[in-house]
Amino acid sequence: MTARLVYVVDASVAAQVVSSEPLTAQATALFALLVGGQATFHVPELFYIESANIFWKKKQRGVCSESQAVQALSDLLALPLISTSHALFAVESLKLALALDITAYDGCYLALAERLAVPFITADQKLERKVAGSGRAIIWLGAWTLPSGTP
């Protein structure tokens, strides 16, 4: 039996499945593991409003329609994501942001991953590059591969 995969995922990963993006195939495969019950994804509660903002931007840029943006957020809300209040690790988020020169939003995802001792997956390659040298468990979605033994 394959071990269940556990990750913290950020809104940049979710954004890949709304419209055709460079990492859509990887994001789709990753979320298929969640839907198939082979993975557990944790998110800070800000994930949903951050995703909503991404979908709003996509609509503003003409990448998707208003109904597609609303449907994308509805689809995310229906997923079995485990949401944690970011108030629980706001101080850690700020400390990480200051230490790594990243946004406090990104620090929030990283703080949650550290608290849970699981990898953090992002589609933001610039963020991954900044954090990679710190010894923290971060995976750029473009480098993520389906683990062997996973159906």
Residue frames as qw, qx, qy, qz and C-alpha x, y, z in Angstrom:
[[0.000, 0.889, 0.457, 0.000, 0.00, 0.00, 0.00],
 [0.400, 0.461, -0.019, 0.792, 1.37, 3.42, -0.97],
 [0.264, -0.423, -0.471, 0.728, 1.71, 5.98, 1.81],
 [0.131, 0.890, 0.437, 0.030, -0.72, 8.88, 1.67],
 [0.441, 0.305, 0.022, 0.844, 0.90, 12.06, 0.35],
 [0.242, -0.844, -0.396, 0.269, 0.57, 15.16, 2.50],
 [0.427, 0.257, 0.129, 0.858, 1.35, 18.66, 1.24],
 [0.052, 0.727, 0.277, -0.627, 0.64, 22.31, 1.84],
 [0.430, 0.403, 0.528, 0.611, -0.39, 23.83, -1.50],
 [0.041, -0.439, -0.153, 0.884, -0.73, 27.48, -2.34],
 [0.489, 0.673, 0.331, -0.446, -3.15, 29.42, -4.50],
 [0.201, 0.637, -0.540, -0.512, -0.66, 29.58, -7.37],
 [0.153, -0.066, 0.974, 0.153, -1.10, 25.82, -7.77],
 [0.358, 0.533, 0.704, -0.304, -4.90, 26.09, -7.82],
 [0.282, 0.728, -0.077, -0.620, -4.66, 28.87, -10.40],
 [0.054, -0.360, 0.804, 0.470, -3.04, 26.47, -12.86],
 [0.219, 0.254, 0.939, 0.071, -6.24, 24.46, -13.29],
 [0.300, 0.657, 0.373, -0.582, -8.57, 27.37, -14.17],
 [0.587, 0.765, -0.101, -0.244, -7.12, 28.05, -17.60],
 [0.912, 0.258, -0.055, 0.313, -4.37, 26.63, -19.72],
 [0.227, -0.910, 0.346, -0.002, -1.13, 27.51, -17.95],
 [0.397, 0.591, -0.702, 0.028, 2.40, 26.13, -18.26],
 [0.005, -0.231, 0.909, -0.348, 1.91, 23.88, -15.22],
 [0.708, -0.059, -0.008, -0.703, -1.72, 22.87, -15.78],
 [0.800, 0.098, -0.578, -0.129, -0.87, 19.19, -16.36],
 [0.375, 0.144, -0.737, 0.543, 1.10, 18.94, -13.12],
 [0.305, -0.113, 0.393, -0.860, -1.57, 20.77, -11.11],
 [0.779, -0.005, -0.244, -0.577, -4.29, 18.58, -12.56],
 [0.718, 0.092, -0.681, 0.112, -2.34, 15.42, -11.66],
 [0.145, 0.163, -0.648, 0.730, -1.67, 16.74, -8.17],
 [0.495, -0.065, 0.244, -0.831, -5.33, 17.59, -7.50],
 [0.780, 0.035, -0.504, -0.370, -6.38, 14.22, -8.94],
 [0.457, 0.081, -0.793, 0.395, -4.48, 12.61, -6.06],
 [0.191, -0.042, 0.483, -0.853, -6.49, 14.69, -3.61],
 [0.683, 0.059, -0.106, -0.720, -9.81, 13.85, -5.25],
 [0.757, 0.128, -0.624, -0.143, -8.81, 10.19, -5.51],
 [0.777, -0.602, 0.018, -0.185, -8.11, 10.01, -1.80],
 [0.878, 0.107, -0.190, 0.426, -4.37, 9.37, -2.20],
 [0.386, 0.251, -0.219, 0.860, -3.32, 12.75, -0.82],
 [0.277, -0.806, -0.456, 0.256, -4.16, 15.26, 1.86],
 [0.345, 0.477, 0.047, 0.807, -3.70, 18.97, 1.19],
 [0.327, -0.673, -0.427, 0.508, -3.48, 21.60, 3.89],
 [0.247, 0.582, 0.201, 0.748, -4.03, 25.29, 3.26],
 [0.092, -0.245, -0.437, 0.860, -4.15, 28.39, 5.43],
 [0.269, 0.674, 0.639, -0.254, -7.63, 29.91, 5.34],
 [0.109, 0.718, -0.150, -0.670, -6.32, 32.81, 3.24],
 [0.313, -0.045, 0.828, 0.462, -5.95, 30.30, 0.37],
 [0.279, 0.612, 0.737, 0.055, -9.59, 30.81, -0.62],
 [0.116, 0.927, 0.161, -0.317, -9.57, 34.60, -0.81],
 [0.216, -0.585, 0.554, 0.552, -6.15, 34.56, -2.47],
 [0.341, 0.182, 0.849, 0.360, -7.54, 32.12, -5.05],
 [0.234, 0.806, 0.528, -0.133, -10.60, 34.34, -5.51],
 [0.026, -0.854, 0.163, 0.493, -8.28, 37.25, -6.24],
 [0.289, -0.276, 0.756, 0.518, -6.32, 35.21, -8.78],
 [0.313, 0.468, 0.803, 0.195, -9.56, 34.24, -10.54],
 [0.120, 0.899, 0.260, -0.332, -10.66, 37.89, -10.51],
 [0.143, -0.669, 0.455, 0.570, -7.34, 38.85, -12.16],
 [0.327, 0.040, 0.849, 0.412, -7.78, 36.14, -14.79],
 [0.264, 0.733, 0.627, -0.018, -11.24, 37.50, -15.58],
 [0.009, -0.893, 0.015, 0.449, -9.88, 41.07, -15.76],
 [0.187, -0.512, 0.643, 0.538, -7.19, 39.93, -18.20],
 [0.698, 0.376, -0.221, -0.568, -9.73, 38.12, -20.36],
 [0.101, 0.326, -0.940, -0.028, -8.28, 34.69, -19.60],
 [0.072, -0.317, -0.944, 0.064, -11.60, 33.39, -18.27],
 [0.268, -0.564, -0.398, -0.672, -15.20, 34.54, -18.04],
 [0.361, -0.433, 0.387, -0.730, -16.93, 35.70, -14.89],
 [0.910, -0.161, -0.010, -0.382, -18.86, 32.43, -14.69],
 [0.833, 0.236, -0.437, 0.245, -15.63, 30.42, -15.12],
 [0.149, 0.467, -0.528, 0.694, -13.99, 32.41, -12.30],
 [0.613, -0.335, 0.286, -0.656, -16.95, 31.83, -9.97],
 [0.964, 0.021, -0.189, -0.185, -17.08, 28.14, -10.91],
 [0.616, 0.388, -0.550, 0.409, -13.36, 27.74, -10.29],
 [0.134, -0.410, 0.551, -0.714, -13.70, 29.13, -6.77],
 [0.815, -0.168, 0.110, -0.544, -16.78, 27.00, -6.13],
 [0.897, 0.200, -0.394, 0.024, -14.85, 23.95, -7.28],
 [0.343, 0.409, -0.622, 0.573, -12.01, 24.76, -4.86],
 [0.439, -0.346, 0.395, -0.729, -14.46, 25.22, -2.00],
 [0.920, -0.038, -0.075, -0.384, -15.87, 21.76, -2.71],
 [0.659, 0.368, -0.622, 0.206, -12.47, 20.04, -2.43],
 [0.801, -0.543, -0.245, 0.051, -11.55, 18.20, 0.77],
 [0.406, 0.538, -0.360, 0.645, -8.81, 20.67, 1.69],
 [0.588, -0.569, -0.461, 0.344, -7.88, 21.01, 5.34],
 [0.133, 0.765, 0.014, 0.630, -7.95, 24.69, 6.19],
 [0.585, -0.407, -0.433, 0.552, -6.20, 26.17, 9.22],
 [0.075, -0.982, -0.174, 0.025, -6.64, 29.66, 10.61],
 [0.605, 0.496, -0.183, 0.596, -3.63, 31.74, 9.66],
 [0.329, -0.824, 0.161, -0.433, -3.99, 33.61, 12.96],
 [0.917, -0.389, 0.064, 0.058, -2.41, 30.56, 14.60],
 [0.779, -0.126, 0.203, 0.580, 0.92, 31.17, 12.87],
 [0.266, 0.941, 0.134, 0.162, 0.85, 34.84, 11.86],
 [0.337, -0.862, 0.348, 0.148, 3.96, 35.66, 13.87],
 [0.692, -0.180, 0.603, 0.354, 5.87, 32.77, 12.29],
 [0.573, 0.661, 0.415, 0.250, 4.66, 33.95, 8.86],
 [0.065, 0.993, -0.082, 0.049, 6.05, 37.42, 9.43],
 [0.525, -0.652, 0.499, 0.223, 9.35, 36.08, 10.76],
 [0.714, 0.139, 0.589, 0.353, 9.74, 33.89, 7.67],
 [0.410, 0.855, 0.262, 0.182, 8.83, 36.79, 5.39],
 [0.140, -0.957, 0.250, 0.046, 11.45, 39.00, 7.01],
 [0.617, -0.471, 0.583, 0.239, 14.14, 36.31, 7.06],
 [0.616, 0.154, 0.681, 0.366, 13.61, 35.09, 3.49],
 [0.085, 0.360, -0.229, -0.900, 12.51, 38.33, 1.80],
 [0.075, -0.316, -0.856, -0.403, 9.16, 36.87, 0.76],
 [0.392, -0.441, -0.153, -0.793, 5.62, 38.14, 1.25],
 [0.359, -0.187, 0.693, -0.596, 3.85, 37.44, 4.52],
 [0.842, 0.181, 0.002, -0.507, 1.22, 35.60, 2.44],
 [0.742, 0.371, -0.559, 0.020, 3.89, 33.21, 1.17],
 [0.051, 0.392, -0.747, 0.534, 5.32, 33.03, 4.67],
 [0.685, -0.121, 0.326, -0.640, 1.91, 31.86, 5.84],
 [0.922, 0.219, -0.239, -0.213, 1.99, 28.79, 3.59],
 [0.533, 0.441, -0.638, 0.337, 5.57, 28.06, 4.55],
 [0.249, -0.373, 0.610, -0.653, 4.82, 28.44, 8.27],
 [0.857, -0.037, 0.151, -0.491, 1.92, 26.00, 7.98],
 [0.849, 0.332, -0.411, 0.011, 4.13, 23.50, 6.15],
 [0.268, 0.447, -0.686, 0.508, 6.79, 23.80, 8.83],
 [0.521, -0.284, 0.453, -0.665, 4.22, 23.44, 11.60],
 [0.928, 0.084, 0.102, -0.347, 2.91, 20.25, 9.98],
 [0.407, -0.490, 0.724, 0.265, 6.40, 19.04, 8.92],
 [0.702, 0.426, 0.561, 0.103, 5.25, 18.46, 5.33],
 [0.389, 0.024, 0.401, 0.829, 6.45, 19.81, 1.96],
 [0.251, 0.705, 0.226, -0.624, 5.04, 23.02, 0.53],
 [0.494, 0.278, 0.635, 0.526, 4.17, 22.98, -3.19],
 [0.138, 0.755, 0.112, -0.632, 4.01, 26.20, -5.18],
 [0.671, 0.570, 0.368, 0.300, 3.75, 27.15, -8.84],
 [0.027, 0.993, -0.117, 0.017, 5.73, 30.32, -8.06],
 [0.872, 0.206, -0.159, 0.414, 9.25, 29.51, -9.22],
 [0.166, 0.686, -0.272, 0.654, 10.65, 32.80, -7.94],
 [0.642, -0.597, 0.224, -0.426, 9.37, 31.94, -4.45],
 [0.992, -0.090, -0.013, 0.085, 10.79, 28.43, -4.67],
 [0.657, 0.470, -0.235, 0.541, 14.21, 29.82, -5.62],
 [0.140, -0.710, 0.296, -0.624, 14.21, 32.23, -2.69],
 [0.767, -0.464, 0.252, -0.364, 13.25, 29.55, -0.18],
 [0.944, 0.201, -0.258, 0.047, 15.24, 26.63, -1.64],
 [0.481, 0.487, -0.506, 0.525, 18.55, 27.72, -0.15],
 [0.384, -0.560, 0.353, -0.644, 17.08, 27.91, 3.34],
 [0.082, 0.150, -0.967, 0.190, 16.82, 24.15, 3.82],
 [0.538, 0.169, 0.469, -0.679, 13.02, 24.24, 3.98],
 [0.377, 0.184, 0.888, 0.189, 10.87, 21.62, 2.23],
 [0.423, 0.627, 0.084, -0.648, 9.54, 23.49, -0.79],
 [0.512, 0.143, 0.755, 0.385, 8.71, 22.00, -4.19],
 [0.272, 0.390, -0.248, -0.844, 8.18, 23.97, -7.37],
 [0.776, 0.307, 0.396, -0.383, 5.19, 22.46, -9.17],
 [0.623, 0.668, -0.338, -0.225, 7.20, 22.29, -12.39],
 [0.191, 0.495, -0.837, 0.131, 9.68, 19.93, -10.70],
 [0.611, -0.111, 0.625, -0.473, 7.03, 17.84, -8.96],
 [0.434, 0.161, -0.787, -0.407, 6.46, 14.38, -10.36],
 [0.850, -0.262, -0.118, -0.442, 3.89, 11.78, -9.54],
 [0.376, -0.543, 0.734, -0.157, 5.50, 9.56, -6.91],
 [0.404, 0.202, -0.856, -0.251, 6.30, 6.05, -8.12],
 [0.113, -0.193, -0.944, 0.241, 3.75, 3.46, -7.10],
 [0.302, 0.389, 0.360, -0.792, 0.94, 6.03, -7.31],
 [0.438, 0.416, 0.774, 0.192, -1.86, 4.89, -9.61]]
